[in-house]
Amino acid sequence: MKNVTITVEDSVLEWARIEAARRGSSVSRMLGDFMAEMQRREDTYERAYLAWRTDERTWQATPAATKSNKKVARSPSGTRAGGQKGSKSGSAA
């Protein structure tokens, strides 16, 4: 292991000492764990990004994935042709 010297504000160091004590650790161990976690997250992100970049699949919808492949016949006015339920044709039902 290597030692590292850092410069921080007094208030930050005070917080770090209290937080490390609360966790039952040292400031040095807490910072080392923090940096190791950042490294793991960055490596995970980088792997996921590279996997995405090299993914050759196309993300277009396939016919099976579309809502409906059925065609609905429509009259020139835009309504469904034939069997129009609930239409108001002027006759009392």
C-alpha positions as CSV (number, residue, x, y, z in Angstrom):
1,M,0.0,0.0,0.0
2,K,1.0,3.6,-0.7
3,N,0.5,6.7,1.5
4,V,-1.1,9.7,0.0
5,T,-1.1,13.3,1.3
6,I,-4.2,15.4,0.7
7,T,-5.2,18.9,1.4
8,V,-8.7,19.6,2.7
9,E,-10.5,22.4,4.5
10,D,-10.5,22.2,8.3
11,S,-14.3,21.8,8.4
12,V,-14.1,18.9,5.9
13,L,-11.4,17.1,8.0
14,E,-13.5,17.6,11.1
15,W,-16.5,16.0,9.4
16,A,-14.3,13.2,8.1
17,R,-13.0,12.4,11.5
18,I,-16.5,12.3,13.1
19,E,-17.8,10.2,10.2
20,A,-14.9,7.8,10.4
21,A,-15.4,7.4,14.2
22,R,-19.1,6.9,13.7
23,R,-18.3,4.1,11.2
24,G,-15.7,2.6,13.5
25,S,-13.0,3.3,10.9
26,S,-10.2,5.8,10.3
27,V,-10.2,8.7,7.9
28,S,-7.5,7.0,5.9
29,R,-9.5,3.7,5.6
30,M,-12.7,5.6,4.8
31,L,-11.0,7.5,2.0
32,G,-9.4,4.3,0.7
33,D,-12.8,2.5,0.7
34,F,-14.4,5.5,-1.0
35,M,-11.9,5.6,-3.8
36,A,-12.1,1.8,-4.3
37,E,-15.9,2.1,-4.6
38,M,-15.6,4.9,-7.1
39,Q,-13.2,2.7,-9.1
40,R,-15.6,-0.3,-9.1
41,R,-18.5,1.9,-10.2
42,E,-16.4,3.5,-13.0
43,D,-15.2,0.1,-14.2
44,T,-18.8,-1.3,-14.2
45,Y,-20.0,1.8,-16.1
46,E,-17.2,1.5,-18.6
47,R,-17.9,-2.2,-19.2
48,A,-21.6,-1.5,-19.7
49,Y,-20.9,1.4,-22.0
50,L,-18.5,-0.7,-24.1
51,A,-21.0,-3.5,-24.3
52,W,-23.7,-1.1,-25.5
53,R,-21.4,0.4,-28.1
54,T,-20.4,-2.9,-29.5
55,D,-24.0,-4.3,-29.5
56,E,-24.9,-4.8,-33.2
57,R,-28.6,-5.4,-32.8
58,T,-31.0,-3.0,-34.3
59,W,-33.6,-1.6,-31.9
60,Q,-36.4,-1.4,-34.4
61,A,-39.8,-2.9,-33.6
62,T,-40.5,-6.3,-35.2
63,P,-43.9,-7.1,-36.7
64,A,-44.7,-9.3,-33.7
65,A,-43.9,-6.5,-31.4
66,T,-46.3,-4.0,-33.0
67,K,-49.6,-3.3,-31.3
68,S,-51.7,-4.9,-34.1
69,N,-51.1,-6.3,-37.5
70,K,-54.9,-6.2,-38.3
71,K,-56.1,-3.7,-40.9
72,V,-59.4,-2.0,-40.1
73,A,-61.6,-1.1,-43.1
74,R,-62.6,2.6,-43.0
75,S,-65.0,4.5,-45.0
76,P,-63.9,7.6,-46.9
77,S,-65.1,9.7,-43.9
78,G,-62.7,8.0,-41.6
79,T,-65.2,5.9,-39.7
80,R,-65.2,2.1,-39.6
81,A,-67.0,0.6,-42.6
82,G,-70.1,-1.5,-41.8
83,G,-71.7,-2.4,-38.4
84,Q,-71.4,0.9,-36.8
85,K,-72.7,0.5,-33.3
86,G,-74.2,3.4,-31.5
87,S,-74.5,5.5,-34.6
88,K,-77.2,8.1,-34.7
89,S,-79.1,7.4,-37.9
90,G,-82.3,9.2,-36.9
91,S,-84.2,6.1,-36.0
92,A,-85.3,5.3,-32.4
93,A,-83.9,2.1,-31.1
